[in-house]
Amino acid sequence: MSLSLLLSARQTCPAVLARLTSTRAGQIGLLLLTLHLLVMLLAPWLLPYDFAASNSLAILQAPDSSHWLGTDQMGRDVLSRTLMGGREAIITTFPAALLAVAWGSLAGLFIAIRGGMVEDWAMRLVDALLSIPWLLFMLLIISLAGPGPLVFIITLGFFYGIAVIRVVLTATKEVICREFITAARLRGDSHFTLIWREILPNVTDVILVEIAMRWSWMLLAFSSLSFLGFGVSPPTPDWGLMIADSRGFMSIAPWAVLSPIIALSSLIIAINLTSDALAKALGIDKSSAIR
């Protein structure tokens, strides 16, 4: 990207951040998201107890001064497990979101540039892939390849990148009809040069919002897989796994289920609030995007 574009990006970043935090929703979303990221980084030093240590004398203990969020069915401290429960989900889903948006954006850009039959056939393929029940295919892939961070990142990145193609293609087609694109074509710019210098800077705002949107959906998908027993393996704490393990004791120990539910919900709400505020700051209408 040219020096002028980099300088322009540096000048607009403070303005975008100011507009993002100018609303109450943006402030709350960014604050919650920052808090979750800090907890993820500092969790090993914040734990009051070992998250895997069980205590037969404190099984399903209600919240008190020694265990602020109580204990689960194995006597493990719920607060410690909740604090650590988001690490695997965030470490896995954020790279997966970047991968999904990266390959989906590149595909959408090149398909839009080529147009014609290439676009027609590519969109038919995208429609076919979007009609697939992704959860069943993900379960099949994970069952065959085995659970692991790399498998989750690649699988989530592939399935969620398909929808990104359509969004970026729509945004790109709004750009390629402008006069500066016509001028670039007339001076003989290649497809790669056209995308890198002219189109990408004009769809970067859409791509940034897509990262936030896909990330929140991937967190739900990852927790769903863990809930079904295809995600994180015990004793590693994960919010979805904690809900699955403790749901049978909901009537007598609701704190063991509510804690991970609240933690997961607050993270997803934080990402959604931040992405909404970011979309408004960048002048993007999220409701018009085809997801």
C-alpha positions in Angstrom: 0.0 0.0 0.0 1.3 3.4 -0.8 2.8 5.9 1.7 -0.2 8.2 1.2 -2.6 5.5 2.1 -0.7 4.6 5.3 -0.6 8.2 6.3 -4.3 8.5 5.7 -4.9 5.4 7.8 -2.9 6.9 10.7 -4.9 10.1 10.5 -8.3 8.4 10.4 -7.7 5.9 13.2 -8.0 8.4 16.0 -11.1 9.9 14.4 -12.7 6.4 14.1 -11.8 5.6 17.7 -13.3 8.8 18.8 -16.6 8.1 16.9 -16.6 4.5 18.2 -16.4 5.7 21.8 -18.8 8.6 21.3 -21.8 6.4 22.0 -22.7 4.6 25.3 -23.0 1.3 23.5 -19.5 1.7 22.0 -18.0 2.6 25.3 -19.6 -0.3 27.1 -18.7 -2.8 24.3 -15.1 -1.7 24.2 -14.7 -1.7 28.0 -16.2 -5.2 28.3 -14.0 -6.5 25.4 -10.9 -5.0 26.9 -11.7 -6.5 30.3 -12.2 -9.9 28.8 -8.9 -9.7 26.9 -7.1 -8.6 30.0 -8.6 -11.5 32.0 -7.5 -13.9 29.3 -3.9 -12.7 29.5 -3.7 -12.4 33.3 -5.9 -15.3 34.2 -3.1 -17.7 35.4 -2.1 -15.0 38.0 -5.6 -14.1 39.0 -6.8 -17.6 40.0 -7.6 -18.0 43.7 -7.3 -21.8 43.3 -6.0 -24.4 40.8 -8.7 -24.7 38.2 -8.2 -28.5 38.0 -8.0 -29.2 41.8 -11.0 -31.1 43.1 -12.1 -31.2 46.7 -14.5 -33.9 47.9 -15.3 -31.9 51.0 -16.6 -28.9 49.0 -18.8 -30.5 46.4 -21.5 -28.1 45.1 -20.7 -25.6 47.8 -22.7 -22.4 47.5 -20.9 -19.1 47.0 -19.2 -17.9 50.2 -16.0 -16.0 51.3 -13.7 -18.9 50.3 -15.3 -19.7 47.0 -16.9 -16.5 45.6 -18.8 -18.3 42.8 -19.1 -21.6 44.7 -17.9 -25.0 43.5 -19.0 -27.6 41.0 -19.9 -31.3 41.2 -16.2 -32.2 41.7 -15.5 -29.6 44.3 -13.5 -27.3 41.8 -13.6 -23.6 42.3 -16.1 -22.1 39.7 -14.5 -18.7 39.7 -11.1 -20.1 38.8 -12.6 -22.2 36.0 -14.7 -19.3 34.7 -11.6 -17.0 34.6 -9.7 -19.6 32.6 -12.7 -20.8 30.6 -12.4 -18.1 27.9 -8.7 -18.6 27.1 -9.1 -21.5 24.7 -12.1 -20.0 23.1 -10.5 -16.6 22.4 -7.1 -18.1 21.4 -8.8 -20.4 18.9 -11.6 -18.3 17.5 -9.8 -15.0 17.0 -7.2 -16.5 14.6 -10.0 -18.5 12.9 -11.9 -15.2 12.4 -8.8 -13.6 10.8 -8.4 -16.7 8.6 -12.0 -16.6 7.5 -12.1 -13.0 6.7 -8.7 -13.1 5.0 -9.5 -15.9 2.5 -13.1 -14.9 2.1 -12.1 -11.3 1.4 -9.5 -12.3 -1.2 -11.9 -14.6 -2.9 -14.6 -11.9 -3.0 -12.2 -9.3 -4.3 -10.9 -11.5 -7.2 -14.4 -12.8 -8.1 -15.7 -9.2 -8.3 -12.8 -8.1 -10.5 -13.3 -11.0 -12.9 -17.1 -10.7 -13.0 -19.1 -12.4 -15.8 -19.2 -16.2 -15.8 -16.6 -16.5 -13.1 -18.8 -14.5 -10.7 -21.9 -16.5 -11.7 -20.3 -19.9 -11.2 -18.6 -18.8 -8.0 -21.8 -17.5 -6.5 -23.6 -20.7 -7.3 -20.9 -22.6 -5.4 -21.1 -20.2 -2.5 -24.9 -20.7 -2.4 -24.4 -24.4 -2.4 -21.8 -24.3 0.4 -24.0 -22.0 2.5 -26.9 -24.4 2.3 -24.8 -27.1 4.0 -25.5 -27.8 7.7 -22.2 -26.5 8.8 -22.4 -27.9 12.4 -22.8 -31.5 11.1 -19.9 -31.2 8.8 -17.7 -29.6 11.5 -18.5 -32.5 13.8 -17.6 -34.9 11.0 -14.3 -33.2 10.3 -13.4 -33.0 14.0 -14.3 -36.6 14.5 -12.0 -37.7 11.7 -9.1 -35.3 12.3 -9.4 -35.2 16.1 -9.9 -32.1 18.3 -7.1 -29.6 18.4 -6.5 -25.9 18.1 -5.2 -26.2 14.5 -8.2 -28.3 13.4 -10.7 -25.9 15.0 -9.0 -22.8 13.4 -8.9 -24.3 9.9 -12.5 -25.8 10.1 -14.1 -22.6 11.6 -12.0 -20.4 9.3 -13.2 -22.3 6.2 -16.9 -22.5 7.0 -17.2 -18.9 8.2 -15.1 -17.5 5.3 -17.7 -18.6 2.8 -20.2 -16.0 3.9 -17.5 -13.3 3.8 -17.1 -13.9 0.1 -20.6 -12.6 -0.6 -20.3 -9.5 1.7 -16.9 -8.4 0.3 -18.0 -9.1 -3.3 -21.0 -6.8 -2.8 -18.8 -4.1 -1.3 -16.3 -4.4 -4.1 -18.8 -4.2 -6.8 -19.9 -0.8 -5.4 -16.3 0.4 -5.8 -15.3 -1.0 -9.2 -18.0 1.1 -11.0 -16.3 4.3 -9.9 -14.2 6.5 -12.2 -10.9 6.0 -10.5 -11.2 2.3 -11.1 -11.9 2.9 -14.8 -8.8 5.2 -14.9 -6.7 2.5 -13.3 -7.8 -0.1 -15.9 -7.0 2.3 -18.7 -3.5 2.8 -17.6 -3.0 -1.0 -17.6 -3.0 -1.9 -13.9 -3.0 -5.6 -13.3 -5.8 -7.2 -11.2 -3.4 -7.5 -8.2 -2.4 -3.9 -8.4 -6.0 -2.8 -8.9 -7.0 -4.7 -5.8 -4.1 -3.7 -3.6 -3.9 0.0 -4.5 -7.4 1.0 -5.4 -10.1 -1.4 -4.1 -8.7 -2.8 -0.8 -8.4 0.7 0.9 -12.0 1.3 0.0 -13.4 -1.9 1.5 -11.1 -2.1 4.6 -13.9 -0.8 6.7 -16.3 -3.6 5.7 -13.5 -6.2 6.4 -12.9 -4.8 9.9 -16.6 -5.1 10.8 -16.7 -8.6 9.3 -13.8 -9.7 11.6 -15.8 -8.6 14.7 -19.0 -10.2 13.4 -17.5 -13.6 12.5 -15.6 -13.7 15.8 -18.7 -13.5 17.9 -20.4 -16.2 15.9 -17.3 -18.4 16.1 -17.3 -18.1 19.9 -20.8 -19.5 19.9 -19.9 -22.3 17.6 -16.8 -23.2 19.6 -18.8 -23.3 22.8 -21.4 -25.3 21.1 -18.8 -27.9 20.0 -17.4 -28.0 23.6 -20.9 -28.4 25.0 -21.5 -31.4 22.6 -18.2 -33.0 23.7 -16.2 -32.2 20.5 -14.3 -29.2 21.8 -11.9 -28.7 24.7 -11.0 -31.9 26.6 -11.2 -32.1 30.4 -9.8 -31.0 32.7 -9.1 -27.9 30.6 -11.8 -25.4 31.5 -14.1 -24.1 28.8 -17.4 -22.3 29.2 -19.3 -24.7 26.9 -17.8 -27.7 28.6 -18.6 -26.2 32.1 -22.2 -25.7 31.1 -22.4 -29.3 29.8 -20.8 -30.8 32.9 -23.0 -28.9 35.4 -26.3 -28.7 33.7 -27.5 -31.8 35.5 -27.1 -30.0 38.8 -28.8 -26.8 37.7 -31.7 -27.2 40.2 -29.4 -27.5 43.3 -26.2 -25.6 42.1 -27.2 -23.0 39.5 -24.1 -21.0 40.1 -21.9 -23.6 38.3 -24.0 -23.1 35.1 -24.8 -19.4 35.3 -21.2 -18.3 35.8 -19.9 -19.6 32.4 -23.2 -18.5 30.7 -22.8 -15.0 32.0 -19.1 -14.9 31.0 -19.8 -16.1 27.5 -22.8 -13.9 27.0 -20.9 -10.8 28.2 -18.1 -11.5 25.7 -20.4 -11.9 22.8 -22.4 -8.8 23.8 -19.1 -6.9 24.0 -18.1 -7.9 20.6 -21.5 -7.2 19.1 -21.7 -3.8 20.7 -18.2 -2.9 19.5 -18.9 -4.1 16.0 -22.1 -2.1 15.9 -20.3 1.0 17.1 -17.5 0.4 14.7 -19.9 0.0 11.8 -21.6 3.3 12.6 -18.2 5.0 13.0 -17.2 3.8 9.6 -20.5 4.6 8.0 -21.5 1.0 7.3 -25.1 -0.3 7.4 -24.8 -3.8 8.9 -28.4 -4.6 8.2 -27.8 -4.3 4.4 -25.0 -6.9 4.4 -25.8 -10.4 3.2 -24.5 -12.7 5.8 
